[in-house]
Every structure is written in structure tokens, then in C-alpha cells.
Amino acid sequence: MRICVTSQGGDLEAQVDPRFGRARFFVFYDDETGQVEALDNATNVNAAGGAGVQSATTVAEKGCQWVLSGHIGPKAMQVLQAAGVKVGVGASGTVAEALEAFRQGRLEQVSDADRPSHW
């Protein structure tokens, strides 16, 4: 399974970024192979608008089954749901800690955004 964690840096020791659409990085983790890939999200960090939709599209195109983030807005949530990507919010600490919390069932799937647009 491929999992995307919003992050402030490009590795497992980086802090989780609480924002989805304007997260500084996306760290992709493959739980079958242990492979880690980081994607700089600089294009969307300072975008005037549409950051959530663009970020969600990028994550979906990367073949993720799950997104873990601190929070997520409604437009990003809609795009991810349409692509069949599950979302867990409330992630914190390092990327590695968020992945461990997910494995232990402490980050459950949500079906609604927990933040308004343009947060």
C-alpha cells in the first residue's frame, strides 16, 4: 500500500505539515517495500488558489491509497474521494511517527473535511 504523509521536509524524520494543500512536501511511503519518495510541493505552497485540488490531483496520480495529514479541506477531500484515496487526519510528530500511529489504528479514515476552504 502506498501512503502519502504531508510533511515539512523530505524524509521520515521531518515534521508532519498540518496542512494538506499547502504542505511543503509530500512523503510517499510504500509499506510493502519500505521505499520512501519525497515530492516538493513548492508550486502549491504559495498558490493564489486551488492548492488543495492541485495537491489532491498530484497525490492521486502518484497512486496513493491513503493520505495522512493534520487537516484537510473540502475541495481536496472531494478530489481524493473521487480518486478512491482514503484520508486520515490528526497526524502529528514526525512522518515516521504518523505512519506508526496509522499502523496502530490511531489515525482512522474520515469521510468529511475538517477545515473550511482557504485555511
Buried (B, 14 or more C-beta within 10 A) or exposed (E): EBBBBBBBBBEBEBBBBBBBBBBBBBBBBBBEEEEBEBBEBEEBBEBEEEBBBBBBBBBBEBEBEBBBBBBBBBBBBBBBBEBEBBBBBBBEEBBBBBBEBBEEEEBEEBEEBBBEEEB
